């Protein structure tokens, strides 16, 4: 039985490797983002905590909000709302939708805009059964967490595409000298 289990695990590992599966690693960020302060409407939110964790994993040093010499990740909007999507025959809620909305922008240490104000919004609907209200509350929490993690991933992908404007200027200047 142990040999069969080992063979099955080895086969599964080979199959995953063959299809190109790999764990996602943190992308390195531009030099301009090696030191970042987060200025958020709600600095104690789970979104900010998740962003801090991801930024540190990418090699960024986190600085207090408004710290000199650090790029700024500003988050003026961080909200999750529950909306009624449908009602049943008795005018009772049959379906809700969670809408998570984040607005962010990124400035370099001198205040130059690296990422202009950008709105990200994700939504997911779920069925609601008043007979299973406890389960529905847990499902709502799970959906909020999934949406938040997806928004953090989207922000981190955008930050990974930021180019250092000073590096681009230095490259052009050195090319002109040659």
N, C-alpha and C positions, 0 to 999 in steps of 0.2 A: 504494500500500500504506500509506503514512504517513497519507493522508487517511482511509482506512478505519479504521486504528488510533485516530486522533484522534476520529473519529465514534463508535467503539465505546466509548472512554473517556468521552466526553461523555455518551453515552446511559446508561452505567452510573452515572455521577455523578448524573444527573437521576433515574434510577430509585431510587437509594438515598435521595436527598433527598426524593423524593415519598412514600416509604414511612415517613418519619419517623425514619430511622436517624440517629444522631448519636453521636459519641464521648462516653463517660461522663466527666464532669468531677467533680472532688472537690467534695463538698457542703460548704458552710460549716458550721462547728461553733458551738455556743453559746459565748457569751463566757466562761462558766465553764471551758471546755475550751481556751482560747487558750494556756494554759501547762500542760503535762502532764508528769508523770514516770511512767515505766513500771517497775513492780516485778514482775519475772517470775521464776519458778522457774528458768528458764534464760535469762539476759539476753543470751546470745550466739546464741540460736536464730534460724533463718531467719524464723520467725513474728514475732519482735520486730523484726527488721530490716525486714520488709515493713510492719509497723504503723508504725514510725518514719517510713518513706518516705511512707506514706499520710497520716499526721498532719501532716507538714511540708507536703505538697501541699495540705492543707486549711487551711493558715495557722497551725498550732499551733507554738508554741515548745516544744521538748523540753528538759526539765530533768533533772538527775541523780536517780536513785531516792531518794525520801524528801525531796526539796527542799521547803523551806517556800514557801508561796504558790502551789503548783502542785496542780492536780487529780492524782489518782493513778489510773492504770490498773493494777490488780493482776491478774496472771495466775499463780495458784497451780498450775494444771495445764496442761501442753502436751505431749501425747503422741501418738505414732503407732505403732500396733501392726499386725503382720501375723498374721492368723488363717487356719487351714486351713478351707476351706469344703466341699471335696469330695475324695474319693479315687476313683481309678480301680479297675478290676478287680484290678490287682496290688497294691493298697493303697499306691499312689504318689499323691502330691498331684496333683490335677487342677485345683484352683482355690484361689486365695488371696483374702482380703479385707483391704484396708487400712482401718483404723479410726483416724481422727484426732479427738482429743478435746481441747477447750480449755474451761477454766473461767476466767471473768474477772468483775471487778466494777470499778465506777468510783466514786470518792469525790471530793468537791470539796475545795478547799484547807483547809476547816475540818473535814474528816472526815465530812461528811454524805454519806449514800449517794445517789448519782445513778442508778446501775444496780446492783441487788442481784446477788449471786453468780448467774451465768448459765452454764449448761452448753450448749456447742455440740458436736455430734458429727456427723461425716460419714463415710460408708463407701462404698467402691467395690470390687467384686470384679473379678478378672481371671484368665484361664486361664493355667495354668502347664504348660509342656512342658519336661521335663528335657533334651531334645535341643537346646533353644534357651535355655539358662540365661542366657546373656549378654543376649539380647534381653529376657528376662523381668525381669532386674535393672534394665535401662533403663526398661522399662515401669513397674516398681514406683516408681522414682524420679520418673518423670513423673506418676504418679498422686498420690504424696505431695505434689509441688509444686502440682498442681491443687487438691487438697483444702485445702492451706495457703492458697493464694490465695483460694479461696472463703470460708474461715473469716475471713480478714482483711477481705474485702468485707462479710461479714455483721456483723462487729464495727463496721466503719466506718459501715454503715447504721444500726446501733443508736445509735452515738455521735451521728450527725446528728439523731436524734430526741430527744436529751437536751435538756431545757429548763433554763434557769438559774433555780434556786429563788429566788435573790435578786432577779432581775428580776421574777418573778411577784409577790413580796412588795411590791416597790416600786410595781408597777402597781396593786395592790389599795390600798396606802396613798394613792397619788395620787388614785384614784377616790373614796375615802372623804372626802378633803379637799375635793373639788369638790362 
